[in-house]
């Protein structure tokens, strides 16, 4: 049975899986020992040599270990329950695998100057492993074999969209030798190898290039009428390890001045990226900021309406909106623009802060029923310029207002 690599993540669709640890007790008395039957498979799923895991168990349990590489047997002396070993394995994952910045397990180890360095392939964060742990000495003496030198990414991946600069990076030659296929039996084997090669080369590209690739993929899908192929779009984002950042690209590929109608139109697609992922929701809000700034005259007055649609459609949660509003950033647009957008959203932000589930109405004319998609009770609105509640009156700017959602 497969379980989540990070067992603190309860999402059943979490993409990082590993087999549940299987332990077998052998021997009696002083000769009793625990054989971890599937240690090799666990090591592969964690991208770590199984010897590291076995030695870690020995360090944590104060027990001797033995590794029979020929027969694939990994042994820890003593009688140890599988559940107990699984809990100890969580400690190895936390200390030697998970990125402290993003909790992603796609990290690579390398040993330099007797220090263990780790790089996260997802967010680019670089950090060192605790040298005081007993296992660290073993890793220094037995460094992981690196098949290919990781490329240095000089830019921080969080700055690529600063001030609205979307996907401006250029391509560069990777300088790698041409791939030569191994002997094969049929066309299916060749296709499989080519697929793995393409995947490997794409993931070796800097984050900026992969973002550009995914953005162009979304634009092509839009042009070819392929936006309804939701799973294909999600799979491509996952293939490039950009699913969390994808909503930012989607916003720029999908939306224009008809933003609110388009949110309804592409709700299912957006939910596949943002559901239960706060970071993805924040990237989407960053993309919304860029679209509002791009179509400022038309969309800025409707900022509160846009956020209400995002909330009603369950695309972005109340908590995420409040966190976004509390910290205006220059990450996606100029900070002055970000502050202006948040100011225009005051009415919905205050409602989210003050709405009481037990009350039928509040000062802004929203009732608890309006927290369910599609239901709003018209009352008053707040004039964003004066901060004063006024009766809702349709004007030329009110092509779509909260009453019409």
C-alpha positions, 0 to 999 in steps of 0.5 A: 500500500502506498502512503504519502512521503510526508505523512503530515500531508493528508491529501489523497492526491498528494503526488509523492508516494512511497510503499509502507514499510514492511518488517519481518522478525527473524531469529530468537533470543540474542540473535533476534533481528528485524529484516526490512523487506522492501527497503530498496523500494522505499529508497527508490521512492525517496531518491536516497540510497537504502543504506542511508535509511538502514543506518538511520534506523541503527542510529535512532535505535542504538542497534547494529545494522547489516546490509546484504546488497547481493540479496537486498536484505537490510537488517536491524538487530533487535525486535522492532515493530513496523509501525515504530520503524515507520515513525522513525522513517518520518524523522529521516524524511524530515531531517534528510529529505524535505525542503525546509522552505516548501516541504517538497521532497524533491531534494538532492544531496551532495557532499562538499568540504565534509558538509552535506548540501541539499538543493530543492528542485521545486523551489530552488532553496539550498541548505545544509544538513545537520552535521551533528547527526550520527548519520551525517558522518556516514553520508560524508564517508559514503556520498551519494552518486550524482549521475549528472551535475545539477545546473546552477540557477542564478535567479531566485524563482520567486523574482521572475515575475517582479513588477509584472515581468512575465516570462522574459527569459531566453533559452540557452544551449544545455551543452550536453552530449547527444543521447545514444539509445541502448539496444532495443527490441521494439519501438515501444522500448524506444518511445519509453526511453525517449519519453524519459529523456525528454522528461529528464532534460526538461527538469534540468532546465532552470525554473525560468525556462520551465515556466516559459515552456508551461506558459506557451503550452497554456497559450497553445491549448487556448488557441487550439481549443484545448482548455477543456482537456483539464487533466492534460493541462494538469499533467503537463504542469506536474511533469514540469514540477510547476503545478503550484505556480501554474495558476499565475501562468493560467491567469495571464493566458486565460484572462482579459477585461472579461475576467469575472465571466472567465472565472466562471467559465474556467472554474473546474480547471482552476480548482484542479490547481488551487484546491487545498493548495494555499500557495497555488491560490496566492499565485493565482491572486498574483496573476489576478493582480497583473490582469487588473493592472493591465486592464486597470480602467475596466477592472480596478473598480470591480476588484471587490466583485472579482474577489467575491467571485473567487470566494463564491466559486471556492477557487480561493479561500477566505483565509488566503484572501485575508493573508493576501490583503494583509501583505501587499507585495511587489512580487507581481505588480508595483507595490503602489498598484498592489496597495491600490487593488487591496484598497478597492477590495476593502468591502469584501475584505472587511466582510470576510473579517466580520461576517458572522455565520449566525447573523443574517446580515452585516453592515455591507449587505452580505448575509450568511447565505451569500457565503454559499455560491450564487446567493447574495442579498442586495442591500448597500455597498461601500463607495470605495472612494469615500468609504461610506455605505450607499444604496446600490445604483447601477452606473455605466461602470457596473457592467457586473456587480455583486448583485448579479453574481 
